[in-house]
Amino acid sequence: MTQNLEITEQPQIAEKTKLAVIDTDIHNFDVYDDPVFNQIISDYLAPEWRDYHEMIGMRGHYGVGYPRHQPNAARTDAWPPSGRPPGTDLDFMREQLLDAFDMDYGVLNPLVGAGGQVNLAYGAQLARAINDYQIAEWLELEPRLRASILVNYEDAELAAQEIHRLGDHEGFVQIILVVRTQEPLGRRKYWKMYEAALEYDLPIGIHFGGSAGHPLTGAGWPSYYIEDHTGMAQSFQAQVASLVCEGVFEHFPELRIVIIEGGFAWMPSLAWRLDQSWKRLKAETPYLTKAPSEYMHEHFWLSTQPMEEPRQHEHFVQLLEQMDNGSKLMFATDYPHWDFDSPDRALPATLPLETRRNIMAENARQFYKLV
């Protein structure tokens, strides 16, 4: 039975009540050919692959880049005094994010494009180097941070090898890939990666981004960055439908998926549409033992950023009621990017205190098993 959320009549309660904060989307690296990337190549990439990098370099399926007027897609105040790129200076991140909002934990999601490399072996070694960089220069220096294992997801065998290498490391809490992959993620080519993730009880995080050489839309390439940026939800919907309809959750009933930076208001309507189609097309997917919406309810969690902001607050409450009262939502800032969501402003103060507490920290604490 759906439990109705009552809108609080006194929004000042939010100001008087200190909420714990766990940030599930922090970017500590996402730009190539800058001093930090060159240092990672020099210090962490295997020597034979360092030679390859110097001779050939990165070759991938690239789509839209960041707007030139917004370098690194970063907040203008996120450039550290050290001169390092936004997000890559731990001391400045502490000052501007972890300490500023007294965060309990933050989850690092490096966006490097390892899975987008046409040389799959090089992509796997690049992912390995970034992961070693995360351990040495982030996890070992800051106990509030956890990280995502970067993998070359387009080769599930290579991805599984990296998961087996780091799956027992207590600092890593999920596997990270981007939403625009070469094929829909329900395809069997990715299944060995899911199998390895489950061996360590690690969820799969699917993050905004990527290209894989395909247009973002079913109608071709958009003209403008704003179309690409706002249209990414289409790719997330396609991946959810693929994972459900290809039977991934029948084969891996314990697999957990996190939708990161893809929005969340589209989930209820997608569930309704899939259920309606499934009623008429069950014969096409006889291995599905329940309605698509049930798989979605059981296996998907979502980050709050970008935050859905309907003009009328009661519509946001209605949305949460369609999503188990927000029990699968986990707060994210997207630091240091320009569309950063501040912890003290992201959620409507009129939401019940318990709902805000769960979204801001407790859902993520339980999901990622953070003590």
C-alpha positions as CSV (number, residue, x, y, z in Angstrom):
1,M,0.0,0.0,0.0
2,T,1.3,3.5,-0.9
3,Q,1.9,5.6,2.2
4,N,1.0,9.3,1.6
5,L,3.7,11.9,2.5
6,E,2.3,14.8,4.5
7,I,3.8,18.2,3.6
8,T,5.3,19.9,6.6
9,E,3.7,23.2,7.3
10,Q,6.8,24.7,9.0
11,P,9.8,24.6,6.5
12,Q,12.0,26.3,9.2
13,I,12.3,22.8,10.8
14,A,14.8,22.0,8.1
15,E,17.0,24.9,9.2
16,K,16.9,23.8,12.9
17,T,17.6,20.2,12.3
18,K,21.1,19.0,11.4
19,L,21.0,16.2,8.8
20,A,23.8,13.9,8.0
21,V,25.1,14.1,4.5
22,I,26.5,11.3,2.2
23,D,27.4,12.5,-1.3
24,T,27.1,9.7,-3.8
25,D,28.6,11.5,-6.8
26,I,31.9,13.3,-6.5
27,H,34.2,13.6,-9.5
28,N,37.9,13.4,-8.7
29,F,39.0,13.1,-12.3
30,D,37.3,13.5,-15.7
31,V,39.6,15.5,-18.1
32,Y,42.4,14.2,-20.3
33,D,45.8,15.7,-21.2
34,D,46.2,17.9,-18.2
35,P,49.0,17.7,-15.6
36,V,47.0,15.4,-13.3
37,F,46.3,12.9,-16.1
38,N,49.9,13.0,-17.3
39,Q,51.0,12.3,-13.7
40,I,48.7,9.3,-13.5
41,I,50.1,8.0,-16.8
42,S,53.6,8.5,-15.5
43,D,53.1,7.1,-12.0
44,Y,50.5,4.3,-12.4
45,L,50.3,3.1,-15.9
46,A,52.4,-0.1,-16.6
47,P,55.6,0.8,-18.4
48,E,54.8,-1.0,-21.6
49,W,51.4,0.7,-21.8
50,R,53.0,4.1,-21.0
51,D,55.1,3.6,-24.2
52,Y,51.9,2.8,-26.1
53,H,50.2,5.9,-24.6
54,E,53.1,8.1,-25.6
55,M,53.2,6.7,-29.2
56,I,49.5,6.3,-29.9
57,G,47.4,7.9,-27.2
58,M,43.7,7.5,-26.5
59,R,41.5,6.4,-29.3
60,G,37.8,6.3,-28.5
61,H,34.2,6.9,-29.7
62,Y,33.8,10.5,-28.7
63,G,30.5,12.5,-28.6
64,V,29.8,15.9,-27.2
65,G,32.5,17.7,-25.2
66,Y,32.0,20.2,-22.4
67,P,31.0,23.7,-23.5
68,R,34.0,26.0,-24.0
69,H,32.6,28.7,-21.8
70,Q,32.5,26.2,-18.9
71,P,35.9,24.5,-18.8
72,N,35.9,21.0,-17.3
73,A,32.1,21.5,-16.9
74,A,33.2,22.9,-13.5
75,R,31.8,25.6,-11.1
76,T,33.8,28.7,-11.6
77,D,34.8,28.6,-7.9
78,A,35.9,25.0,-8.0
79,W,39.4,25.7,-9.5
80,P,41.9,25.1,-6.6
81,P,44.6,27.6,-5.8
82,S,47.1,24.8,-6.5
83,G,46.4,25.1,-10.2
84,R,45.2,21.5,-10.4
85,P,41.9,20.9,-12.4
86,P,38.6,21.0,-10.4
87,G,38.0,18.0,-8.3
88,T,41.6,16.7,-8.3
89,D,42.9,18.6,-5.3
90,L,42.0,16.6,-2.1
91,D,42.7,19.5,0.3
92,F,40.5,21.9,-1.7
93,M,37.8,19.3,-1.9
94,R,37.9,18.9,1.8
95,E,37.6,22.6,2.3
96,Q,34.9,23.2,-0.3
97,L,32.8,20.1,0.1
98,L,33.6,17.5,2.8
99,D,34.3,19.9,5.6
100,A,32.0,22.7,4.3
101,F,29.0,20.4,4.6
102,D,30.3,18.2,7.4
103,M,29.8,15.1,5.2
104,D,29.9,11.6,6.7
105,Y,31.1,10.1,3.4
106,G,31.5,10.8,-0.3
107,V,31.7,8.4,-3.2
108,L,34.2,9.1,-5.9
109,N,33.2,8.5,-9.5
110,P,36.1,9.1,-11.9
111,L,35.0,9.7,-15.5
112,V,37.9,8.7,-17.7
113,G,36.5,6.9,-20.8
114,A,38.4,3.6,-20.2
115,G,35.4,1.7,-21.5
116,G,35.3,3.9,-24.6
117,Q,38.7,3.0,-25.9
118,V,38.8,1.1,-29.2
119,N,41.9,-0.7,-28.0
120,L,40.2,-2.7,-25.3
121,A,43.5,-3.9,-23.6
122,Y,44.7,-0.3,-23.3
123,G,41.3,0.8,-21.9
124,A,41.6,-1.9,-19.2
125,Q,45.2,-0.8,-18.3
126,L,44.0,2.8,-18.1
127,A,41.2,1.8,-15.7
128,R,43.7,0.0,-13.6
129,A,46.0,3.0,-13.4
130,I,43.1,5.3,-12.4
131,N,42.0,2.8,-9.7
132,D,45.5,2.6,-8.3
133,Y,45.7,6.5,-8.3
134,Q,42.4,6.5,-6.3
135,I,43.8,4.2,-3.7
136,A,47.1,6.0,-3.2
137,E,46.0,9.6,-3.5
138,W,42.5,9.5,-2.2
139,L,41.3,6.5,-0.2
140,E,44.5,6.1,1.8
141,L,44.5,9.9,2.7
142,E,40.8,10.6,3.5
143,P,38.8,8.1,5.6
144,R,35.5,9.8,4.6
145,L,35.9,8.8,0.9
146,R,34.9,5.7,-0.9
147,A,35.4,5.1,-4.6
148,S,34.0,3.3,-7.6
149,I,36.1,0.7,-9.5
150,L,36.6,1.9,-13.0
151,V,36.5,-0.9,-15.6
152,N,36.7,-1.4,-19.3
153,Y,33.1,-2.5,-19.5
154,E,33.0,-3.2,-23.2
155,D,35.1,-6.3,-22.6
156,A,33.4,-8.1,-19.7
157,E,36.4,-10.5,-19.3
158,L,38.8,-7.6,-18.7
159,A,36.2,-5.9,-16.5
160,A,35.9,-9.0,-14.4
161,Q,39.7,-9.2,-14.0
162,E,39.8,-5.7,-12.5
163,I,36.8,-6.4,-10.2
164,H,38.6,-9.5,-8.9
165,R,41.7,-7.5,-8.3
166,L,40.0,-4.9,-6.2
167,G,36.7,-6.4,-5.1
168,D,37.9,-7.1,-1.6
169,H,39.3,-3.6,-1.1
170,E,37.2,-1.9,1.6
171,G,37.5,1.5,-0.1
172,F,35.6,0.5,-3.2
173,V,31.8,0.4,-3.0
174,Q,30.6,-0.1,-6.6
175,I,31.6,-0.6,-10.3
176,I,31.3,2.5,-12.5
177,L,30.4,2.7,-16.2
178,V,28.7,5.3,-18.4
179,V,25.2,5.1,-19.8
180,R,26.0,5.4,-23.5
181,T,27.6,2.0,-24.1
182,Q,28.2,0.2,-27.4
183,E,25.3,-2.1,-26.8
184,P,22.4,-2.1,-24.4
185,L,23.6,-3.3,-21.0
186,G,21.2,-6.2,-20.9
187,R,23.2,-8.0,-23.6
188,R,25.0,-11.2,-22.6
189,K,28.4,-9.7,-23.5
190,Y,28.2,-7.8,-20.2
191,W,27.1,-10.6,-18.0
192,K,30.5,-11.8,-16.8
193,M,31.0,-8.3,-15.4
194,Y,27.8,-8.7,-13.4
195,E,28.8,-12.1,-12.2
196,A,32.1,-10.7,-10.9
197,A,30.4,-7.8,-9.2
198,L,28.1,-10.1,-7.4
199,E,31.0,-12.2,-6.0
200,Y,31.9,-9.1,-4.0
201,D,28.4,-7.8,-3.4
202,L,29.2,-4.7,-5.4
203,P,26.5,-2.7,-7.3
204,I,26.8,-1.4,-10.8
205,G,26.8,2.4,-11.1
206,I,25.6,3.7,-14.4
207,H,26.7,7.3,-14.8
208,F,25.7,10.1,-17.2
209,G,28.0,10.3,-20.3
210,G,29.7,8.4,-23.0
211,S,29.1,8.1,-26.7
212,A,30.2,4.7,-28.2
213,G,29.9,6.3,-31.6
214,H,26.1,6.3,-31.5
215,P,23.7,9.3,-31.6
216,L,22.1,10.2,-28.3
217,T,18.6,10.1,-29.8
218,G,16.7,7.7,-32.0
219,A,16.4,10.5,-34.5
220,G,20.1,11.3,-34.9
221,W,22.7,13.7,-33.5
222,P,21.4,16.8,-31.7
223,S,22.6,20.2,-32.8
224,Y,23.2,21.7,-29.4
225,Y,24.9,20.9,-26.1
226,I,21.6,21.6,-24.2
227,E,19.9,18.8,-26.2
228,D,22.7,16.4,-25.4
229,H,22.8,17.3,-21.8
230,T,19.1,17.2,-21.1
231,G,18.4,14.3,-23.4
232,M,20.7,11.8,-21.6
233,A,17.6,10.5,-19.7
234,Q,16.7,8.7,-23.0
235,S,19.8,6.6,-22.7
236,F,19.1,5.8,-19.1
237,Q,15.5,4.7,-20.0
238,A,16.9,2.4,-22.7
239,Q,19.3,0.8,-20.3
240,V,16.7,0.1,-17.7
241,A,14.4,-1.4,-20.3
242,S,17.3,-3.6,-21.6
243,L,18.4,-4.9,-18.2
244,V,14.8,-5.8,-17.4
245,C,13.7,-7.2,-20.7
246,E,16.8,-9.2,-21.4
247,G,16.3,-11.2,-18.2
248,V,19.4,-9.9,-16.4
249,F,17.7,-9.9,-13.0
250,E,16.3,-13.4,-13.5
251,H,19.8,-14.6,-14.1
252,F,21.3,-12.4,-11.4
253,P,18.6,-11.9,-8.8
254,E,20.8,-10.1,-6.3
255,L,22.3,-7.6,-8.8
256,R,21.8,-3.9,-7.8
257,I,22.0,-1.0,-10.2
258,V,22.5,2.7,-9.4
259,I,21.4,5.3,-11.9
260,I,23.7,8.3,-11.4
261,E,23.1,11.8,-12.7
262,G,20.3,10.6,-14.9
263,G,17.3,12.2,-13.1
264,F,14.5,10.1,-11.6
265,A,11.1,11.5,-12.5
266,W,10.9,9.3,-15.6
267,M,11.1,6.1,-13.6
268,P,7.4,5.7,-12.7
269,S,6.1,6.5,-16.3
270,L,8.7,4.1,-17.8
271,A,7.5,1.4,-15.4
272,W,3.9,2.0,-16.3
273,R,4.6,1.8,-20.1
274,L,6.7,-1.3,-19.8
275,D,4.0,-3.0,-17.7
276,Q,1.3,-2.2,-20.3
277,S,3.5,-3.5,-23.2
278,W,4.5,-6.6,-21.2
279,K,0.8,-7.6,-20.6
280,R,0.4,-7.9,-24.4
281,L,3.9,-9.1,-25.3
282,K,4.7,-11.7,-22.6
283,A,5.3,-14.4,-25.2
284,E,8.4,-12.5,-26.4
285,T,10.1,-12.7,-23.0
286,P,8.8,-15.9,-21.4
287,Y,11.7,-16.0,-18.9
288,L,10.3,-12.9,-17.1
289,T,8.4,-14.1,-14.0
290,K,7.0,-10.8,-12.9
291,A,6.0,-7.4,-14.3
292,P,8.8,-5.0,-15.4
293,S,7.9,-2.6,-12.7
294,E,8.6,-5.2,-10.0
295,Y,12.1,-5.7,-11.3
296,M,12.6,-1.9,-11.4
297,H,11.4,-1.7,-7.8
298,E,13.7,-4.4,-6.6
299,H,16.9,-3.7,-8.5
300,F,17.3,0.0,-9.1
301,W,18.5,2.9,-6.9
302,L,18.9,6.5,-8.1
303,S,20.9,9.6,-7.3
304,T,19.1,12.9,-6.7
305,Q,21.2,15.0,-9.1
306,P,20.0,16.5,-11.3
307,M,17.2,17.3,-8.9
308,E,13.7,17.2,-10.1
309,E,12.0,20.5,-9.3
310,P,8.3,20.7,-10.3
311,R,6.8,24.2,-9.8
312,Q,4.3,22.9,-7.2
313,H,5.9,21.2,-4.2
314,E,3.0,18.8,-3.8
315,H,3.9,17.3,-7.2
316,F,7.3,16.4,-5.9
317,V,5.7,14.7,-3.0
318,Q,3.4,12.8,-5.4
319,L,6.5,11.7,-7.4
320,L,8.2,10.3,-4.3
321,E,5.0,8.4,-3.4
322,Q,5.3,6.7,-6.7
323,M,8.9,5.8,-5.9
324,D,8.5,4.1,-2.5
325,N,8.5,7.4,-0.7
326,G,12.1,8.1,-1.8
327,S,13.5,4.9,-0.2
328,K,15.7,4.3,-3.4
329,L,16.9,7.9,-3.7
330,M,20.4,8.8,-2.6
331,F,21.7,12.4,-2.4
332,A,24.4,13.6,-4.8
333,T,26.1,16.9,-5.5
334,D,27.9,16.2,-8.8
335,Y,30.8,18.2,-7.4
336,P,32.7,20.0,-8.9
337,H,30.5,20.4,-12.0
338,W,28.5,23.5,-12.9
339,D,25.1,21.9,-12.1
340,F,26.2,21.1,-8.5
341,D,23.4,20.5,-6.0
342,S,24.1,22.0,-2.6
343,P,23.2,19.8,0.4
344,D,21.5,22.7,2.2
345,R,19.3,23.5,-0.8
346,A,18.6,20.4,-2.8
347,L,15.5,19.0,-1.0
348,P,12.3,20.9,-0.3
349,A,12.3,21.9,3.4
350,T,8.6,21.0,3.4
351,L,9.3,17.2,3.1
352,P,8.9,15.2,6.3
353,L,12.1,15.1,8.4
354,E,12.5,11.3,8.1
355,T,12.2,11.5,4.3
356,R,14.9,14.1,4.1
357,R,17.1,12.3,6.5
358,N,16.9,9.0,4.4
359,I,17.5,10.7,1.1
360,M,20.4,12.9,2.4
361,A,22.3,10.0,4.0
362,E,20.6,6.9,5.4
363,N,19.6,5.3,2.1
364,A,23.2,5.5,0.9
365,R,24.5,4.4,4.3
366,Q,22.5,1.2,4.1
367,F,23.0,0.7,0.4
368,Y,26.8,1.0,0.4
369,K,27.1,-0.5,3.9
370,L,28.8,2.5,5.4
371,V,29.3,2.3,9.1
